[in-house]
Amino acid sequence: MTTVRAKFKVQSVTESEGGLKTANLSPVTSGSSENDKFFKWTPGGQIQLGTINPDAAAQFVPGRQFYVDFTPADEAQKAD
């Protein structure tokens, strides 16, 4: 199974009417030797996640970093 791992940092979190919180994440670019490696070898881009789940939303704090793993769904389903 092929997995691509990236590392992203929460840039901002906004809250809309109705309690929807939206986290905006960007790839790490510096700050540690690990981040330098991720910046050099993994995909770039943006991630925007929205949730009304307070426990999930609490995880997304500006400045916090996350590993993001991309596994093809068709390969993951074969393992089931």
N, CA, C and O atoms as CSV, one atom per row, in Angstrom:
chain,resi,resn,atom,element,x,y,z
A,1,MET,N,N,0.855,-1.176,0.000
A,1,MET,CA,C,0.000,0.000,0.000
A,1,MET,C,C,0.901,1.239,0.000
A,1,MET,O,O,1.832,1.335,0.799
A,2,THR,N,N,0.623,2.168,-0.885
A,2,THR,CA,C,1.403,3.389,-0.996
A,2,THR,C,C,0.742,4.501,-0.195
A,2,THR,O,O,-0.444,4.782,-0.364
A,3,THR,N,N,1.518,5.127,0.673
A,3,THR,CA,C,1.026,6.246,1.462
A,3,THR,C,C,1.964,7.425,1.270
A,3,THR,O,O,3.184,7.266,1.277
A,4,VAL,N,N,1.394,8.601,1.100
A,4,VAL,CA,C,2.171,9.833,1.039
A,4,VAL,C,C,1.902,10.582,2.335
A,4,VAL,O,O,0.750,10.824,2.694
A,5,ARG,N,N,2.961,10.944,3.029
A,5,ARG,CA,C,2.812,11.691,4.282
A,5,ARG,C,C,3.265,13.128,4.067
A,5,ARG,O,O,4.322,13.385,3.492
A,6,ALA,N,N,2.454,14.045,4.533
A,6,ALA,CA,C,2.785,15.463,4.501
A,6,ALA,C,C,2.644,16.008,5.918
A,6,ALA,O,O,2.075,15.351,6.790
A,7,LYS,N,N,3.158,17.194,6.139
A,7,LYS,CA,C,3.052,17.816,7.455
A,7,LYS,C,C,2.504,19.227,7.260
A,7,LYS,O,O,3.067,20.030,6.516
A,8,PHE,N,N,1.402,19.511,7.937
A,8,PHE,CA,C,0.712,20.783,7.777
A,8,PHE,C,C,0.610,21.514,9.108
A,8,PHE,O,O,0.633,20.902,10.176
A,9,LYS,N,N,0.498,22.829,9.021
A,9,LYS,CA,C,0.392,23.696,10.197
A,9,LYS,C,C,-0.904,24.490,10.120
A,9,LYS,O,O,-1.252,25.024,9.067
A,10,VAL,N,N,-1.615,24.565,11.240
A,10,VAL,CA,C,-2.856,25.342,11.294
A,10,VAL,C,C,-2.487,26.828,11.223
A,10,VAL,O,O,-1.756,27.342,12.069
A,11,GLN,N,N,-3.003,27.494,10.207
A,11,GLN,CA,C,-2.748,28.925,10.037
A,11,GLN,C,C,-3.808,29.775,10.727
A,11,GLN,O,O,-3.504,30.808,11.323
A,12,SER,N,N,-5.064,29.321,10.636
A,12,SER,CA,C,-6.150,30.094,11.241
A,12,SER,C,C,-7.355,29.198,11.464
A,12,SER,O,O,-7.493,28.142,10.847
A,13,VAL,N,N,-8.223,29.644,12.362
A,13,VAL,CA,C,-9.493,28.971,12.621
A,13,VAL,C,C,-10.556,30.057,12.687
A,13,VAL,O,O,-10.400,31.050,13.397
A,14,THR,N,N,-11.635,29.860,11.942
A,14,THR,CA,C,-12.739,30.816,11.972
A,14,THR,C,C,-14.000,30.107,12.438
A,14,THR,O,O,-14.137,28.893,12.282
A,15,GLU,N,N,-14.917,30.875,13.011
A,15,GLU,CA,C,-16.185,30.311,13.460
A,15,GLU,C,C,-17.320,31.048,12.773
A,15,GLU,O,O,-17.354,32.277,12.734
A,16,SER,N,N,-18.242,30.278,12.237
A,16,SER,CA,C,-19.406,30.830,11.553
A,16,SER,C,C,-20.638,30.669,12.429
A,16,SER,O,O,-20.627,29.954,13.431
A,17,GLU,N,N,-21.688,31.348,12.026
A,17,GLU,CA,C,-22.963,31.204,12.709
A,17,GLU,C,C,-23.365,29.734,12.706
A,17,GLU,O,O,-23.159,29.040,11.710
A,18,GLY,N,N,-23.921,29.265,13.778
A,18,GLY,CA,C,-24.316,27.868,13.864
A,18,GLY,C,C,-23.236,26.977,14.446
A,18,GLY,O,O,-23.438,25.770,14.580
A,19,GLY,N,N,-22.083,27.555,14.796
A,19,GLY,CA,C,-21.037,26.787,15.452
A,19,GLY,C,C,-20.051,26.087,14.543
A,19,GLY,O,O,-19.198,25.340,15.023
A,20,LEU,N,N,-20.147,26.310,13.231
A,20,LEU,CA,C,-19.191,25.691,12.312
A,20,LEU,C,C,-17.830,26.354,12.487
A,20,LEU,O,O,-17.698,27.570,12.347
A,21,LYS,N,N,-16.818,25.542,12.796
A,21,LYS,CA,C,-15.444,26.047,12.880
A,21,LYS,C,C,-14.681,25.514,11.679
A,21,LYS,O,O,-14.773,24.335,11.337
A,22,THR,N,N,-13.926,26.403,11.046
A,22,THR,CA,C,-13.161,26.042,9.861
A,22,THR,C,C,-11.688,26.290,10.126
A,22,THR,O,O,-11.282,27.402,10.463
A,23,ALA,N,N,-10.891,25.239,9.969
A,23,ALA,CA,C,-9.446,25.330,10.146
A,23,ALA,C,C,-8.787,25.395,8.779
A,23,ALA,O,O,-9.132,24.632,7.876
A,24,ASN,N,N,-7.839,26.309,8.634
A,24,ASN,CA,C,-7.070,26.462,7.404
A,24,ASN,C,C,-5.629,26.070,7.689
A,24,ASN,O,O,-4.976,26.640,8.562
A,25,LEU,N,N,-5.142,25.079,6.932
A,25,LEU,CA,C,-3.801,24.550,7.148
A,25,LEU,C,C,-2.952,24.714,5.893
A,25,LEU,O,O,-3.454,24.639,4.772
A,26,SER,N,N,-1.652,24.939,6.106
A,26,SER,CA,C,-0.678,25.043,5.022
A,26,SER,C,C,0.486,24.117,5.328
A,26,SER,O,O,0.725,23.793,6.492
A,27,PRO,N,N,1.217,23.683,4.302
A,27,PRO,CA,C,2.370,22.817,4.545
A,27,PRO,C,C,3.425,23.528,5.391
A,27,PRO,O,O,3.598,24.743,5.293
A,28,VAL,N,N,4.125,22.759,6.220
A,28,VAL,CA,C,5.238,23.338,6.972
A,28,VAL,C,C,6.346,23.694,5.989
A,28,VAL,O,O,6.512,23.036,4.962
A,29,THR,N,N,7.091,24.726,6.308
A,29,THR,CA,C,8.181,25.145,5.421
A,29,THR,C,C,9.509,25.272,6.150
A,29,THR,O,O,10.566,25.240,5.521
A,30,SER,N,N,9.465,25.415,7.468
A,30,SER,CA,C,10.705,25.588,8.227
A,30,SER,C,C,10.399,25.415,9.708
A,30,SER,O,O,9.280,25.071,10.090
A,31,GLY,N,N,11.407,25.657,10.532
A,31,GLY,CA,C,11.214,25.596,11.972
A,31,GLY,C,C,11.922,24.428,12.632
A,31,GLY,O,O,12.165,24.444,13.839
A,32,SER,N,N,12.254,23.409,11.838
A,32,SER,CA,C,12.999,22.264,12.362
A,32,SER,C,C,13.605,21.522,11.180
A,32,SER,O,O,13.205,21.735,10.035
A,33,SER,N,N,14.566,20.655,11.457
A,33,SER,CA,C,15.158,19.884,10.357
A,33,SER,C,C,14.115,18.952,9.740
A,33,SER,O,O,14.135,18.708,8.533
A,34,GLU,N,N,13.194,18.427,10.573
A,34,GLU,CA,C,12.130,17.587,10.028
A,34,GLU,C,C,11.251,18.394,9.073
A,34,GLU,O,O,10.916,17.919,7.988
A,35,ASN,N,N,10.877,19.610,9.473
A,35,ASN,CA,C,10.040,20.444,8.610
A,35,ASN,C,C,10.754,20.786,7.309
A,35,ASN,O,O,10.127,20.833,6.250
A,36,ASP,N,N,12.061,21.027,7.380
A,36,ASP,CA,C,12.830,21.299,6.162
A,36,ASP,C,C,12.732,20.120,5.196
A,36,ASP,O,O,12.592,20.318,3.989
A,37,LYS,N,N,12.804,18.885,5.724
A,37,LYS,CA,C,12.700,17.689,4.878
A,37,LYS,C,C,11.301,17.566,4.276
A,37,LYS,O,O,11.160,17.266,3.091
A,38,PHE,N,N,10.266,17.798,5.088
A,38,PHE,CA,C,8.907,17.722,4.555
A,38,PHE,C,C,8.705,18.758,3.458
A,38,PHE,O,O,8.097,18.462,2.429
A,39,PHE,N,N,9.207,19.961,3.670
A,39,PHE,CA,C,9.062,21.023,2.676
A,39,PHE,C,C,9.737,20.633,1.362
A,39,PHE,O,O,9.230,20.942,0.284
A,40,LYS,N,N,10.866,19.963,1.455
A,40,LYS,CA,C,11.625,19.588,0.257
A,40,LYS,C,C,10.979,18.433,-0.508
A,40,LYS,O,O,11.024,18.415,-1.738
A,41,TRP,N,N,10.377,17.465,0.199
A,41,TRP,CA,C,9.992,16.215,-0.451
A,41,TRP,C,C,8.500,15.925,-0.547
A,41,TRP,O,O,8.125,14.971,-1.228
A,42,THR,N,N,7.648,16.681,0.087
A,42,THR,CA,C,6.225,16.324,0.055
A,42,THR,C,C,5.400,17.366,-0.684
A,42,THR,O,O,5.868,18.476,-0.935
A,43,PRO,N,N,4.165,17.002,-1.032
A,43,PRO,CA,C,3.311,17.908,-1.794
A,43,PRO,C,C,3.009,19.205,-1.046
A,43,PRO,O,O,3.032,19.253,0.184
A,44,GLY,N,N,2.731,20.236,-1.807
A,44,GLY,CA,C,2.305,21.503,-1.235
A,44,GLY,C,C,0.804,21.645,-1.400
A,44,GLY,O,O,0.154,20.765,-1.964
A,45,GLY,N,N,0.253,22.734,-0.917
A,45,GLY,CA,C,-1.173,22.973,-1.093
A,45,GLY,C,C,-1.798,23.557,0.149
A,45,GLY,O,O,-1.105,24.062,1.032
A,46,GLN,N,N,-3.098,23.488,0.212
A,46,GLN,CA,C,-3.866,24.007,1.339
A,46,GLN,C,C,-4.896,22.963,1.746
A,46,GLN,O,O,-5.384,22.201,0.910
A,47,ILE,N,N,-5.219,22.932,3.022
A,47,ILE,CA,C,-6.301,22.085,3.517
A,47,ILE,C,C,-7.248,22.986,4.290
A,47,ILE,O,O,-6.824,23.796,5.114
A,48,GLN,N,N,-8.530,22.834,4.013
A,48,GLN,CA,C,-9.553,23.562,4.757
A,48,GLN,C,C,-10.543,22.530,5.282
A,48,GLN,O,O,-11.167,21.806,4.506
A,49,LEU,N,N,-10.681,22.467,6.610
A,49,LEU,CA,C,-11.564,21.505,7.255
A,49,LEU,C,C,-12.611,22.237,8.072
A,49,LEU,O,O,-12.297,23.181,8.798
A,50,GLY,N,N,-13.845,21.803,7.954
A,50,GLY,CA,C,-14.916,22.386,8.751
A,50,GLY,C,C,-15.555,21.329,9.630
A,50,GLY,O,O,-15.713,20.182,9.211
A,51,THR,N,N,-15.924,21.707,10.854
A,51,THR,CA,C,-16.583,20.769,11.761
A,51,THR,C,C,-17.485,21.518,12.733
A,51,THR,O,O,-17.220,22.664,13.097
A,52,ILE,N,N,-18.549,20.849,13.142
A,52,ILE,CA,C,-19.397,21.386,14.210
A,52,ILE,C,C,-19.175,20.595,15.502
A,52,ILE,O,O,-19.806,20.871,16.522
A,53,ASN,N,N,-18.278,19.618,15.449
A,53,ASN,CA,C,-17.943,18.800,16.614
A,53,ASN,C,C,-16.953,19.578,17.486
A,53,ASN,O,O,-15.816,19.795,17.066
A,54,PRO,N,N,-17.357,20.002,18.687
A,54,PRO,CA,C,-16.475,20.814,19.532
A,54,PRO,C,C,-15.165,20.112,19.901
A,54,PRO,O,O,-14.119,20.756,19.972
A,55,ASP,N,N,-15.215,18.801,20.134
A,55,ASP,CA,C,-13.995,18.070,20.496
A,55,ASP,C,C,-13.008,18.039,19.329
A,55,ASP,O,O,-11.801,18.184,19.524
A,56,ALA,N,N,-13.524,17.851,18.129
A,56,ALA,CA,C,-12.657,17.861,16.946
A,56,ALA,C,C,-12.110,19.264,16.708
A,56,ALA,O,O,-10.920,19.431,16.441
A,57,ALA,N,N,-12.969,20.265,16.803
A,57,ALA,CA,C,-12.553,21.649,16.553
A,57,ALA,C,C,-11.464,22.091,17.525
A,57,ALA,O,O,-10.585,22.872,17.160
A,58,ALA,N,N,-11.518,21.599,18.756
A,58,ALA,CA,C,-10.542,21.994,19.774
A,58,ALA,C,C,-9.124,21.552,19.426
A,58,ALA,O,O,-8.158,22.110,19.948
A,59,GLN,N,N,-8.987,20.561,18.554
A,59,GLN,CA,C,-7.664,20.077,18.157
A,59,GLN,C,C,-6.944,21.063,17.237
A,59,GLN,O,O,-5.715,21.077,17.172
A,60,PHE,N,N,-7.714,21.882,16.529
A,60,PHE,CA,C,-7.141,22.765,15.516
A,60,PHE,C,C,-6.891,24.154,16.096
A,60,PHE,O,O,-7.760,25.027,16.081
A,61,VAL,N,N,-5.680,24.326,16.605
A,61,VAL,CA,C,-5.247,25.574,17.233
A,61,VAL,C,C,-4.176,26.180,16.331
A,61,VAL,O,O,-3.257,25.472,15.918
A,62,PRO,N,N,-4.270,27.472,16.015
A,62,PRO,CA,C,-3.236,28.078,15.175
A,62,PRO,C,C,-1.832,27.785,15.707
A,62,PRO,O,O,-1.548,27.933,16.895
A,63,GLY,N,N,-0.972,27.366,14.785
A,63,GLY,CA,C,0.404,27.029,15.128
A,63,GLY,C,C,0.628,25.540,15.345
A,63,GLY,O,O,1.764,25.072,15.264
A,64,ARG,N,N,-0.429,24.791,15.619
A,64,ARG,CA,C,-0.284,23.353,15.843
A,64,ARG,C,C,-0.016,22.658,14.514
A,64,ARG,O,O,-0.568,23.035,13.480
A,65,GLN,N,N,0.841,21.638,14.554
A,65,GLN,CA,C,1.221,20.923,13.338
A,65,GLN,C,C,0.644,19.513,13.350
A,65,GLN,O,O,0.505,18.888,14.401
A,66,PHE,N,N,0.309,19.027,12.153
A,66,PHE,CA,C,-0.281,17.703,11.986
A,66,PHE,C,C,0.391,16.957,10.848
A,66,PHE,O,O,0.758,17.548,9.832
A,67,TYR,N,N,0.550,15.645,11.028
A,67,TYR,CA,C,0.908,14.781,9.914
A,67,TYR,C,C,-0.386,14.457,9.178
A,67,TYR,O,O,-1.421,14.216,9.799
A,68,VAL,N,N,-0.319,14.453,7.873
A,68,VAL,CA,C,-1.473,14.105,7.048
A,68,VAL,C,C,-1.036,12.967,6.137
A,68,VAL,O,O,-0.108,13.118,5.341
A,69,ASP,N,N,-1.710,11.830,6.258
A,69,ASP,CA,C,-1.381,10.664,5.440
A,69,ASP,C,C,-2.430,10.478,4.358
A,69,ASP,O,O,-3.632,10.496,4.625
A,70,PHE,N,N,-1.956,10.298,3.131
A,70,PHE,CA,C,-2.837,10.062,1.990
A,70,PHE,C,C,-2.638,8.617,1.538
A,70,PHE,O,O,-1.569,8.245,1.055
A,71,THR,N,N,-3.675,7.818,1.700
A,71,THR,CA,C,-3.665,6.423,1.281
A,71,THR,C,C,-4.784,6.239,0.270
A,71,THR,O,O,-5.928,6.594,0.555
A,72,PRO,N,N,-4.487,5.694,-0.901
A,72,PRO,CA,C,-5.553,5.488,-1.882
A,72,PRO,C,C,-6.694,4.663,-1.282
A,72,PRO,O,O,-6.459,3.611,-0.687
A,73,ALA,N,N,-7.918,5.140,-1.440
A,73,ALA,CA,C,-9.080,4.465,-0.855
A,73,ALA,C,C,-9.258,3.064,-1.412
A,73,ALA,O,O,-9.664,2.161,-0.680
A,74,ASP,N,N,-8.965,2.864,-2.684
A,74,ASP,CA,C,-9.146,1.533,-3.254
A,74,ASP,C,C,-8.194,0.528,-2.615
A,74,ASP,O,O,-8.554,-0.638,-2.452
A,75,GLU,N,N,-6.987,0.957,-2.249
A,75,GLU,CA,C,-6.042,0.058,-1.589
A,75,GLU,C,C,-6.452,-0.204,-0.145
A,75,GLU,O,O,-6.310,-1.323,0.347
A,76,ALA,N,N,-6.955,0.815,0.533
A,76,ALA,CA,C,-7.381,0.647,1.922
A,76,ALA,C,C,-8.570,-0.305,1.998
A,76,ALA,O,O,-8.670,-1.095,2.937
A,77,GLN,N,N,-9.463,-0.241,1.028
A,77,GLN,CA,C,-10.637,-1.113,1.023
A,77,GLN,C,C,-10.248,-2.567,0.806
A,77,GLN,O,O,-10.918,-3.463,1.321
A,78,LYS,N,N,-9.186,-2.821,0.059
A,78,LYS,CA,C,-8.728,-4.189,-0.168
A,78,LYS,C,C,-8.280,-4.842,1.135
A,78,LYS,O,O,-8.403,-6.055,1.301
A,79,ALA,N,N,-7.754,-4.026,2.068
A,79,ALA,CA,C,-7.265,-4.554,3.337
A,79,ALA,C,C,-8.407,-4.991,4.247
A,79,ALA,O,O,-8.207,-5.807,5.147
A,80,ASP,N,N,-9.613,-4.447,4.016
A,80,ASP,CA,C,-10.773,-4.814,4.845
A,80,ASP,C,C,-11.203,-6.169,4.464
A,80,ASP,O,O,-12.164,-6.693,5.027
